[in-house]
Amino acid sequence: MRAKKTPVERSSFRQRAAGARLRSALRAERPLQVVGVINAYAAMLAERTGFRALYLSGAGVANASYGLPDVGITTLNDVLIDVRRIAGATQLPLLVDADTGWENPRKAAREISAAGAAGIQIEDQVEAKRCGHLENKQLVSAKEMAGRIEAAVGGKTDAAFVIMARTDAVAREGLAGGIDRARAYRDAGADMIFAEALTELEQYRAFVDAVKIPVLANITEFGKTPLFTVDELATAGVSLALYPLSAFRAMNAAALRVYRAIRTQGTQKEVLPLMQTRAELYDFLGYEAQSFKARTQKH
């Protein structure tokens, strides 16, 4: 189990701006485990578990909040709703999937930062994007993507706010092509690199050696990248390990099982062991403290 922060560390951590908190977490843990959350309560669960950083996936917003596939349909305003809710529920730094920047990366960086996030990730696909682990992805030119990064950097109001550049180029242009793009994005101002859909640890090592800035590995289930452990990623020099939708997929499977049990058996008795108890829910929410605060504010 990864080490948890001491009370003194937590107090100092909470006093910093979001971008600084993400950079601090990265110094404290390598690889930094960045876990995906789809709402404020999931963020609270992750924080209590001991994670140091959170991620809001574009697919999570599209799938969970709007019941849509992640193909570039959701907007900046759609994402901002979830950013504000999550950032308001936890002090953990939140990295946000900004897709392709919605044709205005400068605005995306400025508004997502103002909503409480610690950084954004922008990718080099065309506007009508596809999941990074599917075939037939189409990319913009390296020059156009570098322009996106420069625009995002120009939108920063917090110097520590993180601009991460994701490249999907390895699947189409090979390892050398992906690295060339990553270097160009770094030179355009990217603080970190998201190397998507790699299949070997040595590919991560090649990125790390080439770009000399933190590299993120997307350890998503049912994709092209093996489920490498943090120890394995550490041997390749990876700085961040991302788990964008792990809990969301587990929630969906559990919910479907519960719905089926109630519908077919006429009772939920069989699936009670799957459920969080009322007492556990109230504990995570700080129910008694909030109830006392509400009562005292009325008098």
N, C-alpha and C positions, 0 to 999 in steps of 0.2 A: 504494500500500500504506500502511496506517495505521502510525504511528510505534510502535515497540516501547519498552518501559520499559528504562531503564538499570539496571545492577546495584544502584546506590544506591537508585533508586526501588523496585525489587523488594524489597529488604531492608526498607525502611520500610513498604511496602505490606503485607507479610506479618505485621508486628507488630500491625496493627490488627484490631479485631473485624470480623466479616463485614459488618455493616451499614455501618460506617464505610468499609470497603473499596469497597463499591458506590458510596457517595456520593463517595468520592475518585475512582473511575474516571469517574464522571459529570462531575466537574470537569475531568478531564484530557482527555476526548474528547467532542465534540458533533457529531453525534449519537453516543451511545455504542452501539456494535454489541454486542448481546446475542445470543449464538448458542446454539441449543438442543443439548443433549447427552442421550443416552439411558442412558449408563452411565459408569463411572469412566474407562475407557480413552478414550472419545470426549472426555471433559473434558481429559485429558492432551494429546490431539491439538490441541484448540482452544487450550489454553494455550501449547503450543509454537509455534503459528501466530501468536500475538501478540494474541489477543483479550484484553480486559480484564474481561469479565463473561460469565456463563453463565446458561442458563435450563433448568429442568426442566419440560417440558410435561405437563399432565394426560393429553393424548392419547399422549404418548411413554410414560408409565408404563402406561397401559391397553393400548396397542397392542404395545409392545416387550416389556414385562415380563410381561404377562398374556394377550396375544393376544385382547384385548377391544376393542370400540368405545368411544369416549370419550363415554359417555352417563350418567355419574355412578355407575358400578358400583364402581369402585375406591375404597378407603377411605383415611383418613388414615394408617393403619399401612402400607398398601401404598406410599404415597408416601414415608413416612419411611425405608423400606428403601433406596430409591434415593438419597434426600437424603444419608444417612449415607455411602453408598459414594462418591458424587461429591465431597462436601465433604472426605472423608478422602483423596482422591487429588490434590487441587489446592487452591491458595490463592486461586484466582479467586473472587470473590463470586458466589453462586448465588441467582438469583431463582426462586421456586418457584410453580407454578400450584396454588393451593389451591381451585380450583373455586368452589363456593358456601360453603365453610367447613365442610362436613359437619355442619351444624346446630349447630356450636360453634366459631365463629371465634376465640374467645378461646383455647381449647385448641389449635387449629390453629396460631395464631401462636406460642404458647409452645413447643410441641413441635417445630415446624419450625425455630424459632430455636435451640433446644437441640441439634438435630441438625446444626447448622453452617451453615444457610442465612443469606443476607443480607437476605432479604425475601420477602414473599408477595404474590400477586395474587389478589384475590377478585372475583367477578363478580356481576352483578345479575340473572342468570337464576334460574328456579325450580330446585329440587333435581334434577329430571329434565332436566338441561341438554342442549343440542345444540351442535355445532360452530358457532362464531361466524360462519362463512361459509355456513351453510345457512339455508333459509327456515324459517318457522314457529317461531321462538324465542319463548319465553314469559318475561316478566320479572316479578319481584316489584315491589312499589311502591318508590318512591324512599325512603320512610320506612323500609321494612323493610331495604333495602340499606344505608342510613345506619346502622341498628342493627348490621348485620354489621360495618361498618367500626369503629364505636365499640367493639364487643366485641373485635375484633382488636387495636385500639390498647391496650385494657385488658389484653391478654395479653402485651404486650411486656415482656421482662426486660432488653433492651438498647435504650436510648433511640434508637440509630441504626438499629435494625432497620426496614426499609422496609415500609410498608403501601401497596400499590398497588390502586386501585379500577378495575376494568374495567367499562365500560358497553357493552352491546349494543343500546342504545336507538335509535341513529340509524336502523337498518333498519326499526324499527316506529313510532317517534315523531318521526322527522325530526331534522335537525341541531339545531334549537332545543331539542327535547326532550332530546336527548343532552347538550347543554351544560348545561341546567338540572339534570339529574341529576348531572353531573360537579361542578358547583358545590356541590351538596348533599353529595356524598361528600367533597369537599375540606373543607367546613365540619365534617364529622363526624370528620375527622382523617386523611384519606388524604394521603400524602406525594406521590403521583404518580398520574396518570390514564392508563389504557389505553383508548384510543378504538378500538373494534373495528369492522372492516369498512367503513372509510371509503373513498371512491372518488376523491377529489380532494385535491390539496395544499391548496387553500383551506379545505377542511373542517378540516384539521389546524391551519391558521393560526387559524381561528375558535376552536377549543378552546384553543390556546395563549394567545390574547389574553384569553379569558374566564376561565380558571382560575388563571393566574399561578403554576402549579406545573409541574414537568416532565411532559411528555406523551409517551407511547410510541406508536409506529406498528408494527403487526404486519405485517411484510412476508413473509407466508406464500404459498407457491406454490399455484396453481390455485384461488385464492379471489377475492373481490370487489375486493381492494385491488391496484392496479397495483404492479409491482415497482419502486417508486421507488428511486433511488440515494440514498446518504447526502448527496450534494451537493444533490439536489432537496429532501430532507427538511429539510436545514439552512435552506434558503430559507424554509420554512414555520415555522421555530422549533422543530421537533421535537427532543426531547432524547435519546430512546432509539429505536433501530431494532432490532426483534426478528426473528430468523430461527428460529422454534421447531422446525421438523422438516426443514430442508433436508438436512442430512447423513443423517438417518434415511431419508428417501426415496431418496437416492442409494445408501445401503448396501443397501436392499431391492432396488433394481433390479439392482445388481451381483451380489448373492447369487443372485437368481433366474436371472440369465444363467449363473452358474457351475453351479448345480444342473442346469439344462437341458443345458448342455454335457456334464457328466459323465454324465448319464443317457442322452443321445441318442448321444454319440460314444464313450462308454466311456473317456474320458480328459479331463483338465483342461488339456492342453497349449495349446489355443487361447485359453484365458482367463487364462493366467499373467500377461499384461501388466496385467490388472485388479488383481492381488494385491499387497499389501504384502509385501516379502521378509522372511525370518526375521531378517536383520540389521537391517532397519528397525524391526521389532517390538521386538527386544531393545534397540535404541537408545532408543526412546521409553520403555520400561519401566525403563531403567537396569539391565539384566540383570546386567552384570558387577559393578557396585557392590553390588547386592542379594545376589548370590552370595557376594561377599567378606564382606559383613556377616554373612550366615548362617553362614559357615565360622568366622569369628572368635568368634562368640557361643557356639559349641559347645566352645571350648577355654578 
